[in-house]
């Protein structure tokens, strides 16, 4: 991979009730899509910020989800 290429990736967030949402890395940054949502949120500059944004949009009191790369 050259210095100008961006690794595109997808992480799915699993909460107690199943899939909570996903995070997709693209050229703009990290995009968060909540399960059932039509629109993505972001872009966020880092994965950690995207994870925090996804968790903040989950039901109040939800445990931190398990993020798995796909």
C-alpha positions as CSV (number, residue, x, y, z in Angstrom):
1,X,0.0,0.0,0.0
2,X,1.5,3.4,-0.9
3,X,1.5,6.4,1.4
4,X,-1.5,7.9,-0.4
5,X,-3.8,4.8,-0.3
6,X,-6.4,4.6,2.4
7,X,-7.4,1.2,3.9
8,X,-11.1,0.9,3.7
9,X,-12.6,-1.2,6.4
10,X,-15.8,-2.0,8.2
11,X,-16.4,-2.7,11.9
12,X,-19.8,-3.9,13.3
13,X,-20.7,-3.0,16.8
14,X,-22.6,-5.7,18.8
15,X,-24.5,-4.7,21.9
16,X,-26.6,-6.8,24.3
17,X,-29.6,-6.7,21.8
18,X,-27.5,-7.6,18.7
19,X,-26.1,-5.3,16.1
20,X,-26.0,-1.7,17.3
21,X,-24.4,-0.1,14.3
22,X,-21.3,0.0,12.1
23,X,-18.2,2.1,11.5
24,X,-16.8,2.4,8.0
25,X,-13.4,3.8,7.2
26,X,-13.1,5.7,3.9
27,X,-11.1,8.6,2.5
28,X,-13.0,11.1,4.6
29,X,-12.5,9.4,7.9
30,X,-14.8,7.2,10.0
31,X,-18.5,7.1,9.3
32,X,-21.0,5.8,11.9
33,X,-24.3,4.2,10.9
34,X,-26.7,3.1,13.6
35,X,-28.7,-0.1,13.0
36,X,-31.8,0.8,11.1
37,X,-30.6,4.3,10.2
38,X,-30.8,5.7,6.7
39,X,-27.9,8.1,7.1
40,X,-24.4,7.9,8.4
41,X,-22.9,10.3,10.9
42,X,-19.5,11.8,10.6
43,X,-16.9,11.7,9.3
44,X,-15.0,11.4,12.6
45,X,-11.2,11.9,12.5
46,X,-10.3,8.8,14.6
47,X,-11.7,5.3,15.3
48,X,-11.9,6.1,19.0
49,X,-14.0,9.2,18.4
50,X,-16.3,7.2,16.1
51,X,-16.7,4.4,18.7
52,X,-17.6,7.0,21.3
53,X,-20.1,8.6,18.9
54,X,-21.7,5.2,18.2
55,X,-22.0,4.4,21.9
56,X,-23.4,7.8,22.6
57,X,-26.3,7.1,20.2
58,X,-27.2,3.8,21.8
59,X,-30.0,3.5,24.4
60,X,-29.0,5.3,27.6
61,X,-27.3,2.9,30.0
62,X,-26.1,0.6,27.3
63,X,-22.8,-1.2,27.9
64,X,-19.9,-0.5,25.6
65,X,-20.4,-2.6,22.4
66,X,-18.1,-5.2,21.1
67,X,-16.5,-3.9,17.8
68,X,-15.6,-6.6,15.3
69,X,-13.8,-5.9,12.0
70,X,-15.3,-7.4,8.9
